[in-house]
Amino acid sequence: LGMADALKPLAKSEDDLHRLADFANNLVGSINPARAGMPELQRHVEMGAMSFAPQYRRAVMAFAGHLMHFKSLTGQEALKALSSLAAVGAAFGALAYFRGNKKAFDPTSPRFMAMRMDDRYIGIGTAYYSIIRMTASVLKSAREDPGALAKVILAITR
């Protein structure tokens, strides 16, 4: 409720108010999939495919969707939020780098965004982190074997 209240002054119309409320719900993953009309089968598939915290993963995808509409009111708010996330991530990565992790900014490395503390590594482990690592892995595979990626795309589109 606090986020929606903070966004309220940005609304210039009743429609803006509804969009900002949806944006706030999407951002924090507080939407109830059953109440939103999502079929039970889809909810079960998502729980299996997205494993841990499907509502949180759905919130991340909704956030990405808002970013695609960067000229809209909610897109502008998503860009502001992304700027904050990027700044914190860059600061953490820089700290990790200067503490000796030269792979802190390499998303193909298991040491990506991780900092050594005593005898273990700690780091930022979010859905955003997972998406960045997955994208880097797919791009690396595509560079190494472009034909393999084409086979996967063909298999998915059939």
C-alpha positions in Angstrom: 0.0 0.0 0.0 2.9 2.4 0.7 4.2 2.3 -2.9 0.8 3.0 -4.4 0.4 6.0 -2.0 3.8 7.3 -3.0 2.9 7.0 -6.7 -0.5 8.6 -6.3 0.7 12.2 -6.9 1.9 11.2 -10.3 -1.6 10.4 -11.5 -3.2 13.0 -13.7 -6.4 11.0 -14.2 -8.4 8.1 -12.8 -6.9 5.9 -15.6 -3.4 6.9 -14.5 -4.3 6.0 -10.9 -5.4 2.5 -12.0 -2.3 2.0 -14.1 0.0 3.1 -11.2 -1.9 0.8 -8.8 -1.4 -2.2 -11.2 2.2 -1.2 -11.6 2.8 -1.2 -7.9 1.0 -4.6 -7.6 3.1 -6.0 -10.4 6.4 -4.7 -9.1 6.0 -6.3 -5.7 4.3 -9.5 -6.9 1.3 -8.9 -4.7 -1.3 -9.8 -7.3 -3.3 -12.9 -6.5 -3.2 -15.1 -9.6 -6.4 -17.0 -8.8 -8.3 -13.7 -8.2 -6.8 -12.3 -11.4 -8.5 -15.1 -13.3 -5.4 -17.2 -14.0 -6.4 -20.8 -14.7 -5.3 -23.4 -12.1 -3.3 -25.3 -14.7 -1.3 -22.3 -15.7 -0.6 -21.6 -12.0 0.7 -25.1 -11.6 2.8 -24.9 -14.7 4.3 -21.6 -13.6 5.1 -23.1 -10.1 6.9 -26.0 -11.8 8.7 -23.9 -14.5 9.6 -21.0 -12.4 10.3 -23.2 -9.3 10.9 -20.9 -6.4 8.7 -17.8 -5.8 6.6 -17.8 -9.0 4.8 -14.6 -8.0 8.2 -12.8 -7.6 9.3 -14.1 -11.0 6.1 -12.9 -12.5 6.7 -9.5 -10.9 10.1 -9.3 -12.5 8.6 -10.1 -15.9 5.9 -7.5 -15.4 8.6 -5.0 -14.5 10.4 -5.8 -17.8 7.1 -5.4 -19.6 6.7 -1.9 -18.2 10.3 -1.1 -19.3 9.3 -1.9 -22.9 6.7 0.9 -22.7 9.3 3.5 -21.6 7.3 6.5 -22.7 4.2 5.6 -20.6 3.8 6.8 -17.0 4.5 3.3 -15.6 7.4 2.9 -18.0 9.0 6.1 -16.7 8.6 4.8 -13.1 10.1 1.4 -14.1 13.1 3.2 -15.7 13.6 5.1 -12.4 13.5 1.9 -10.4 15.9 0.2 -12.9 18.3 3.1 -12.5 18.4 2.6 -8.8 18.9 -1.1 -9.2 21.7 -0.6 -11.7 23.4 2.0 -9.4 23.3 -0.4 -6.4 24.4 -3.3 -8.5 27.3 -1.3 -9.9 28.4 -0.2 -6.5 28.3 -3.7 -5.1 30.2 -5.0 -8.2 32.8 -2.3 -7.8 33.3 -3.2 -4.1 33.6 -6.9 -5.0 36.1 -6.1 -7.8 38.2 -4.0 -5.5 38.1 -6.7 -2.9 39.8 -9.0 -5.4 37.0 -10.6 -7.5 38.2 -9.7 -11.0 35.2 -11.7 -12.4 32.6 -9.5 -10.5 31.3 -8.0 -13.8 31.5 -11.2 -15.9 28.0 -12.6 -16.0 29.3 -16.0 -17.4 31.3 -16.5 -14.2 29.9 -18.1 -11.0 31.7 -15.2 -9.2 29.5 -12.6 -11.0 28.4 -10.0 -8.5 29.9 -11.9 -5.6 32.3 -10.8 -2.9 34.6 -12.9 -0.8 33.9 -12.7 2.9 36.2 -14.8 5.0 36.0 -18.3 3.5 32.9 -17.9 1.4 31.4 -15.7 -1.3 28.2 -13.7 -0.8 26.4 -11.8 -3.6 23.3 -10.5 -5.1 21.0 -13.4 -5.9 17.8 -12.2 -7.4 15.6 -13.0 -10.4 17.4 -10.2 -12.2 20.7 -11.9 -11.5 19.3 -15.2 -12.9 18.0 -13.5 -16.0 21.4 -11.7 -16.6 23.3 -15.0 -16.1 21.0 -17.0 -18.4 21.1 -14.4 -21.1 25.0 -14.3 -20.9 25.1 -18.1 -21.1 22.8 -18.2 -24.1 24.8 -15.5 -25.9 28.1 -17.3 -25.1 26.7 -20.6 -26.5 25.4 -18.8 -29.6 28.9 -17.4 -30.2 30.5 -20.7 -29.7 28.0 -22.8 -31.7 25.4 -20.7 -33.7 23.9 -23.8 -35.2 22.9 -25.2 -31.8 20.9 -22.1 -30.9 19.1 -22.2 -34.3 18.0 -25.8 -33.5 16.6 -24.7 -30.1 14.7 -21.9 -31.7 13.3 -24.2 -34.3 12.3 -26.7 -31.7 10.5 -24.0 -29.6 8.6 -22.6 -32.6 7.3 -25.9 -33.9 
